[in-house]
Amino acid sequence: MTITPFSSDQGWNFPPGREQKREALLRAVDSVRDVLVAESAESEANGTLTAASVNALYDSGLLALKLPEVLGGAEADPITQMEVIEALALFDSSAWLLFVGATNIGAPGAYLPDQGIEQMFPDGYVPKGAGVGAPMGVATPVPGGFKVTGRWPFGSGIRHSEWVSGGIRVDSTSGGPPEIRRVSMRTEDVTVHDNWQVAGLRGTGSCDFSVNGTFVPEYMTYVVGDPAHRGGDLYRLSRLGFVINEHMAFAIGLGRRALNATMSLAEVKSRGRESPSLIAEQPTFQRMVGECDVRLKAARALCFEVYEDAWEVAQEGSPGSDLEDANLRACAVLATDVAIDVASAAFRAGGGSALYDSSDLQRCLRDIHAAAQHFVVSDAAYEALGKMRMGSVDPL
């Protein structure tokens, strides 16, 4: 396949302090707003981000959100990450590609051995990444590495990526459980399947990708769960803890965006046959706004609270527990459920005008339902947490 070249004057300078870094990243979000909004319809129509949108995200440094500082990244703490993703989701669903791209250069940047870093980040250049965490590939050990075969669905951002990561299973020769690794490959070496014709998140270009017996050097892989080779406390979070915050923030930002959109529409649109009045003046609409507002605030507060706790654990050098992971994941499901309810209510309140592709209410409804299909925020998360709580003496 051919990768479209994207230009960049790379040279990000992220301040070291947490608050200063947060402010710089939020300014970066503001800096890309006009481009992303202007290009949004074309990205949707093309089924992948436009070159202008990719350049804006890359040049701003936002795609380096989770990359170790030693490689030129922001290495932002998980709470700052949430604020950044939420801020972008408030105006465009490319926030999905922000966190996918950031994860798929951030994780290899932290965990690949030095020889792999030399390949993926030559002369300090930070590439654009995509990938799928699920171990959908199988790998056979061969001298110097592995032969990898597999097909990974939902490769968000692969159309503009230079490197792609995927989970692989390496079968044990002793009859034990398979070893789970992540493998990084040049996007030009994988087959991209043009199957992203979908109801929501259309602009993410989340096509399947596959390889068949491709040799991957061992230094372009790492064992999931092994300590990071570089970076600080961020990479002490569990595998799930490293990514669940992304789904929380996306859902909360998108839900708030839908509510804001229907409130703006209600200020200018009337409804009622005998005595039409502005929708904004109708008690039923006002009640809906009040309920949605407080539910979004409650979900947001919970998500930030549980991640502050998880961040404290990581900073203490302790590994996250299975119970912590289950709690984080269940909170992400709650945030997604609330966002679905808010987007649905906002769409309903928008009336007939919300049906058109030009309406952001329609896009919010489609995109949050698409986001809810991700396995991280499936209902199984509630079951897992409930099972652990039933066997736990911790009443919280």
C-alpha positions as CSV (number, residue, x, y, z in Angstrom):
1,M,0.0,0.0,0.0
2,T,1.0,3.6,-0.4
3,I,1.3,5.9,2.6
4,T,0.4,9.5,1.9
5,P,3.3,11.7,3.1
6,F,2.5,14.3,5.6
7,S,4.8,17.2,6.3
8,S,5.8,18.4,9.8
9,D,8.2,20.9,11.3
10,Q,8.6,18.7,14.4
11,G,10.1,20.4,17.4
12,W,7.8,20.2,20.4
13,N,8.9,21.7,23.6
14,F,6.7,20.4,26.4
15,P,7.2,22.1,29.8
16,P,8.2,19.8,32.7
17,G,5.7,20.8,35.3
18,R,2.3,19.1,35.4
19,E,0.2,22.2,35.4
20,Q,2.4,24.0,32.8
21,K,2.3,20.9,30.6
22,R,-1.5,20.7,31.0
23,E,-1.9,24.3,29.9
24,A,0.4,23.8,26.9
25,L,-1.5,20.8,25.7
26,L,-4.9,22.5,26.1
27,R,-3.6,25.4,24.1
28,A,-2.5,22.9,21.5
29,V,-6.1,21.6,21.4
30,D,-7.4,25.2,20.8
31,S,-4.8,25.6,18.0
32,V,-6.2,22.7,16.0
33,R,-9.9,23.4,16.4
34,D,-10.5,25.5,13.3
35,V,-8.8,23.0,11.0
36,L,-10.5,19.9,12.4
37,V,-14.0,21.4,12.3
38,A,-13.5,22.8,8.8
39,E,-12.2,19.4,7.6
40,S,-14.7,17.2,9.5
41,A,-17.2,16.7,6.8
42,E,-14.5,15.7,4.3
43,S,-12.9,13.3,6.8
44,E,-16.3,11.7,7.2
45,A,-16.9,11.4,3.5
46,N,-13.4,10.0,2.9
47,G,-13.6,7.5,5.7
48,T,-10.3,8.8,7.1
49,L,-8.8,12.0,8.4
50,T,-7.8,14.6,5.7
51,A,-4.1,15.4,5.3
52,A,-4.8,18.9,6.8
53,S,-6.3,17.3,9.9
54,V,-3.5,14.9,10.4
55,N,-0.9,17.6,9.9
56,A,-2.7,19.8,12.5
57,L,-2.7,17.0,15.1
58,Y,0.9,16.0,14.5
59,D,2.4,19.5,14.3
60,S,0.6,20.5,17.5
61,G,2.4,17.7,19.4
62,L,-0.9,16.2,20.6
63,L,-0.1,12.8,19.1
64,A,2.9,12.7,21.4
65,L,0.6,13.0,24.4
66,K,1.7,9.6,25.8
67,L,5.2,9.3,24.4
68,P,8.2,9.3,26.9
69,E,9.8,12.6,27.5
70,V,13.2,11.2,26.5
71,L,11.9,10.6,23.0
72,G,10.5,14.1,22.7
73,G,7.0,13.3,24.0
74,A,4.8,15.0,26.6
75,E,4.5,11.9,28.8
76,A,1.4,13.5,30.3
77,D,-0.1,12.0,33.4
78,P,-3.4,10.2,32.9
79,I,-5.6,13.0,34.3
80,T,-4.1,15.5,32.0
81,Q,-4.6,13.1,29.2
82,M,-8.3,12.9,30.0
83,E,-8.6,16.7,30.0
84,V,-6.9,17.0,26.6
85,I,-9.0,14.2,25.0
86,E,-12.2,15.6,26.5
87,A,-11.4,19.1,25.3
88,L,-10.9,17.9,21.7
89,A,-14.0,15.7,21.8
90,L,-16.0,18.7,22.8
91,F,-15.8,19.9,19.1
92,D,-14.7,16.9,17.0
93,S,-14.6,13.2,17.1
94,S,-11.0,13.1,15.8
95,A,-10.3,12.9,19.5
96,W,-10.6,9.2,19.0
97,L,-7.6,9.3,16.7
98,L,-5.7,11.5,19.1
99,F,-5.7,8.9,21.8
100,V,-5.2,5.9,19.4
101,G,-2.3,7.6,17.7
102,A,-0.8,8.7,21.1
103,T,-1.1,5.2,22.5
104,N,0.5,3.5,19.5
105,I,3.6,5.5,19.6
106,G,3.7,6.0,23.4
107,A,3.6,2.3,24.3
108,P,6.3,1.2,21.8
109,G,8.3,4.2,22.8
110,A,8.3,3.1,26.4
111,Y,8.5,-0.7,26.0
112,L,10.5,-1.5,22.9
113,P,14.2,-2.3,23.4
114,D,16.8,0.2,22.2
115,Q,17.3,-1.4,18.8
116,G,13.6,-1.2,18.1
117,I,13.6,2.5,19.1
118,E,16.4,3.1,16.6
119,Q,14.2,1.6,13.9
120,M,10.9,3.3,14.8
121,F,12.3,6.7,15.9
122,P,15.3,7.2,13.6
123,D,17.4,10.2,14.5
124,G,14.8,11.4,17.0
125,Y,11.9,11.5,14.4
126,V,8.5,10.7,16.0
127,P,6.3,8.7,13.5
128,K,2.6,8.5,13.3
129,G,1.2,5.3,14.7
130,A,-1.9,3.1,14.7
131,G,-2.7,-0.2,16.2
132,V,-4.9,-2.7,18.0
133,G,-4.2,-4.0,21.4
134,A,-6.1,-7.3,21.2
135,P,-3.8,-10.3,20.5
136,M,-5.4,-11.2,17.2
137,G,-2.2,-12.5,15.7
138,V,-0.2,-15.6,16.2
139,A,3.6,-15.8,16.2
140,T,6.0,-18.6,15.6
141,P,9.5,-18.1,17.0
142,V,12.3,-18.2,14.4
143,P,16.0,-17.2,14.7
144,G,16.1,-13.5,15.5
145,G,12.4,-13.0,15.9
146,F,9.0,-14.2,14.9
147,K,6.9,-15.1,11.9
148,V,3.6,-13.4,12.4
149,T,0.2,-14.1,10.9
150,G,-3.1,-12.4,11.8
151,R,-5.8,-10.0,11.0
152,W,-6.6,-7.1,13.4
153,P,-10.0,-5.3,13.1
154,F,-10.5,-1.6,13.9
155,G,-7.1,-0.2,13.0
156,S,-8.1,3.4,13.7
157,G,-5.8,5.9,11.9
158,I,-4.0,3.3,9.8
159,R,-4.6,5.3,6.6
160,H,-2.2,8.0,7.8
161,S,0.1,5.9,10.0
162,E,3.8,5.0,9.4
163,W,3.9,2.2,12.0
164,V,1.3,-0.1,13.2
165,S,1.2,-2.2,16.4
166,G,-0.8,-5.4,17.1
167,G,-1.2,-7.9,19.9
168,I,0.2,-11.4,19.2
169,R,0.1,-14.8,20.9
170,V,3.3,-16.9,21.1
171,D,2.3,-20.5,21.9
172,S,4.2,-22.2,24.7
173,T,6.3,-25.2,23.8
174,S,5.7,-26.6,27.3
175,G,1.9,-26.6,27.1
176,G,1.5,-23.5,29.3
177,P,-0.5,-20.4,28.4
178,P,0.6,-18.4,25.4
179,E,2.9,-15.4,25.8
180,I,1.3,-12.2,24.9
181,R,3.4,-9.7,23.0
182,R,2.9,-6.4,21.1
183,V,4.6,-6.2,17.7
184,S,5.4,-3.0,15.8
185,M,5.5,-3.2,12.0
186,R,5.9,-0.6,9.2
187,T,2.5,0.1,7.8
188,E,3.8,-0.4,4.3
189,D,4.5,-4.0,5.2
190,V,0.9,-4.9,6.2
191,T,-2.2,-5.3,4.1
192,V,-4.9,-2.7,4.8
193,H,-8.5,-3.9,4.1
194,D,-10.9,-1.3,2.8
195,N,-13.8,-2.3,5.0
196,W,-14.5,0.8,7.0
197,Q,-18.1,1.5,5.8
198,V,-19.8,2.0,9.1
199,A,-22.5,3.9,11.0
200,G,-20.3,5.9,13.3
201,L,-16.7,7.2,13.8
202,R,-16.5,7.2,10.0
203,G,-13.6,9.6,9.8
204,T,-11.3,7.4,11.9
205,G,-10.4,5.1,9.0
206,S,-10.5,2.1,11.3
207,C,-9.8,-0.6,8.6
208,D,-8.7,-4.1,9.3
209,F,-5.0,-4.9,8.7
210,S,-3.3,-8.2,8.3
211,V,0.0,-10.0,7.7
212,N,0.7,-13.6,6.6
213,G,4.0,-15.1,7.8
214,T,5.7,-11.8,8.0
215,F,9.1,-11.9,9.8
216,V,9.4,-9.4,12.7
217,P,12.6,-9.0,14.6
218,E,12.4,-9.7,18.3
219,Y,13.5,-6.2,19.0
220,M,10.4,-4.9,17.4
221,T,8.3,-6.7,20.0
222,Y,7.8,-6.6,23.8
223,V,6.1,-8.8,26.3
224,V,2.9,-7.3,27.6
225,G,3.4,-6.7,31.4
226,D,7.1,-6.4,31.3
227,P,8.7,-3.2,32.8
228,A,9.2,-0.2,30.5
229,H,12.7,0.5,29.2
230,R,12.2,4.2,29.4
231,G,9.8,6.8,30.9
232,G,8.4,7.3,34.4
233,D,5.3,6.6,36.5
234,L,2.9,6.7,33.5
235,Y,4.3,3.3,32.4
236,R,3.7,1.7,35.7
237,L,0.0,1.8,35.1
238,S,-1.5,-1.6,34.1
239,R,-2.1,-2.4,30.5
240,L,-5.7,-1.5,30.9
241,G,-5.0,1.4,33.1
242,F,-2.8,2.9,30.3
243,V,-5.8,3.2,27.9
244,I,-9.2,3.1,29.8
245,N,-9.0,6.8,30.6
246,E,-9.1,7.6,26.9
247,H,-12.6,6.0,26.6
248,M,-13.8,7.9,29.7
249,A,-12.7,11.2,28.4
250,F,-14.0,10.7,24.8
251,A,-17.4,9.7,26.1
252,I,-17.7,12.6,28.5
253,G,-16.5,15.2,25.9
254,L,-18.8,13.8,23.2
255,G,-21.8,13.7,25.6
256,R,-21.2,17.3,26.6
257,R,-20.8,18.3,22.9
258,A,-24.3,16.8,22.1
259,L,-25.9,18.7,25.0
260,N,-24.2,21.9,24.0
261,A,-25.4,21.4,20.4
262,T,-29.1,20.9,21.3
263,M,-29.0,23.8,23.8
264,S,-27.8,26.1,21.0
265,L,-30.4,24.8,18.6
266,A,-33.1,25.3,21.2
267,E,-32.3,29.0,21.5
268,V,-33.5,29.6,17.9
269,K,-35.9,26.8,17.1
270,S,-39.6,26.8,18.0
271,R,-42.0,24.0,18.6
272,G,-45.8,23.8,19.2
273,R,-48.8,24.1,16.9
274,E,-51.2,26.5,18.6
275,S,-48.7,28.8,20.4
276,P,-45.2,28.0,19.2
277,S,-42.4,28.9,21.6
278,L,-38.7,28.5,21.6
279,I,-37.7,25.0,22.7
280,A,-35.4,26.6,25.2
281,E,-38.4,28.0,27.0
282,Q,-40.2,24.7,27.4
283,P,-40.1,23.1,30.9
284,T,-39.7,19.6,29.5
285,F,-36.6,20.7,27.6
286,Q,-35.2,22.5,30.6
287,R,-35.6,19.5,32.8
288,M,-33.8,17.3,30.2
289,V,-30.9,19.8,30.1
290,G,-30.7,19.9,33.9
291,E,-30.7,16.1,34.3
292,C,-28.2,15.5,31.5
293,D,-25.9,18.3,32.8
294,V,-25.7,16.8,36.3
295,R,-25.3,13.2,35.1
296,L,-22.4,14.2,32.9
297,K,-20.8,16.1,35.8
298,A,-21.3,13.1,38.1
299,A,-19.7,10.7,35.6
300,R,-16.8,13.0,35.0
301,A,-16.1,13.5,38.7
302,L,-16.2,9.8,39.3
303,C,-13.8,9.1,36.4
304,F,-11.3,11.7,37.5
305,E,-11.5,10.5,41.1
306,V,-10.7,6.9,40.3
307,Y,-7.9,7.9,38.0
308,E,-6.3,10.2,40.6
309,D,-6.3,7.1,42.9
310,A,-4.8,4.9,40.2
311,W,-2.1,7.6,39.5
312,E,-1.2,7.7,43.2
313,V,-0.7,4.0,43.2
314,A,1.5,4.2,40.1
315,Q,3.6,7.0,41.6
316,E,4.2,4.8,44.6
317,G,5.7,2.2,42.3
318,S,3.0,-0.4,43.0
319,P,1.4,-2.4,40.1
320,G,-2.3,-1.9,39.6
321,S,-4.4,-4.7,40.9
322,D,-7.1,-6.7,39.0
323,L,-9.7,-5.0,41.2
324,E,-8.4,-1.6,40.3
325,D,-8.6,-2.4,36.6
326,A,-12.1,-3.7,37.0
327,N,-13.2,-0.6,38.8
328,L,-11.6,1.7,36.2
329,R,-13.2,-0.2,33.3
330,A,-16.7,-0.2,35.0
331,C,-16.4,3.6,35.5
332,A,-15.6,3.9,31.8
333,V,-18.7,1.9,30.9
334,L,-20.8,4.2,33.2
335,A,-19.4,7.3,31.4
336,T,-20.2,5.8,28.0
337,D,-23.7,4.8,29.1
338,V,-24.3,8.3,30.4
339,A,-23.0,9.8,27.2
340,I,-25.3,7.6,25.1
341,D,-28.3,8.7,27.2
342,V,-27.4,12.4,26.8
343,A,-26.7,12.1,23.1
344,S,-30.0,10.3,22.5
345,A,-32.0,12.9,24.5
346,A,-30.2,15.7,22.7
347,F,-30.9,14.2,19.3
348,R,-34.6,13.6,20.2
349,A,-34.9,17.2,21.3
350,G,-33.3,18.5,18.1
351,G,-36.3,17.3,16.1
352,G,-36.3,16.8,12.3
353,S,-33.3,19.1,11.8
354,A,-31.1,16.6,13.7
355,L,-31.7,14.0,11.0
356,Y,-29.4,15.7,8.5
357,D,-25.8,14.9,8.0
358,S,-25.1,18.6,8.5
359,S,-26.3,18.3,12.1
360,D,-23.6,17.6,14.7
361,L,-26.4,16.0,16.9
362,Q,-26.7,13.2,14.3
363,R,-22.9,12.7,14.3
364,C,-22.7,12.7,18.1
365,L,-25.4,10.0,18.3
366,R,-23.7,7.8,15.7
367,D,-20.2,8.3,17.1
368,I,-21.0,7.6,20.8
369,H,-22.8,4.4,19.8
370,A,-19.8,3.3,17.7
371,A,-17.5,4.1,20.6
372,A,-19.7,2.0,22.9
373,Q,-19.0,-1.1,20.7
374,H,-15.3,-1.2,21.9
375,F,-14.6,-4.2,24.1
376,V,-13.1,-2.0,26.8
377,V,-16.5,-0.5,27.5
378,S,-18.6,-3.6,27.1
379,D,-21.1,-4.6,29.8
380,A,-18.8,-7.5,30.8
381,A,-16.9,-4.8,32.8
382,Y,-19.8,-4.6,35.3
383,E,-19.9,-8.3,35.6
384,A,-16.2,-8.5,36.3
385,L,-16.3,-5.8,39.0
386,G,-19.4,-7.4,40.6
387,K,-17.7,-10.8,40.8
388,M,-14.6,-9.3,42.4
389,R,-16.7,-7.2,44.8
390,M,-18.6,-10.2,45.9
391,G,-15.4,-11.8,47.0
392,S,-13.9,-8.7,48.5
393,V,-14.1,-7.5,52.1
394,D,-13.5,-3.9,50.9
395,P,-17.0,-2.3,51.1
396,L,-15.9,0.5,48.7
